[in-house]
Amino acid sequence: MNRGFVVTLAIGVIVALFGLIWALQGFGVLQGSPMSNTTTWSIIGPITVVIGIVISVFSWRKISRK
């Protein structure tokens, strides 16, 4: 396995998790933050999740081909 693609996969998963946290804060599910119930984070969060998933899928496909 190429170490670079494994690192890229891990980064994609981490980006997706951060996006999920931001989305949940934006939607008001996670309270106690200035980001809670904010429209900005309700938009940025899901976009970040999609970006993280795309990075992970791209990396996973590269790993599984080898």
N, C-alpha and C positions, 0 to 999 in steps of 0.2 A: 504494500500500500504506500502510496505517495503521502508523505507527511504533510505536504502543503494542502492537499485536498481534505485531509482529516481536520486540520486547523480551520480551513474554510467552512467545513461542516459545523464545527463547534461554534464559530463566530455567527453563522446563520441561525443556529438554535438560540444562542444568547440574544441576538437582535430580536428574534421573534418573541422571546420571553419578555424582554423589556417592552416591546410593543404591546403585548398582552396586558402587562401591568399598567401601562399608560392608558390603554383603552378602558380597563376596568375602573381606573381612577376618574377618567373623563366621564364615564357613564354613571359614576356615583356609587359603584358597587364597593370599592375600597375607599373608605373615608379617612379623614385626618390629615389631609395634605392640601396645600394651596391648589393642587391640580384637580381636586375632587369637584365633580359637577361642572366641568369646564368644557365648552364646545371645542376649543382648540385641541385638547387632548383626546376628545372623542373622535376627531378626524385624524390626527397624527398617529394615534395608537394602532388602529387597523391598517393604515398604510405601512407602518413599520413592521407589523406582523407579516403582511404579504411580502415585503422585501426580504425579511428573514427566511421565510419559507422558500422563496425563489432561490436564494443563495444556497440554502440547505439541499434543495432538490437538485440543483445544478451540480453541487459537490458530490452528492450521493450517486448521481448517475456516472460521474467521472470515476468514482471509487469502484462501483460495481462493474464497470466495463473492463477493468484490469484483472 
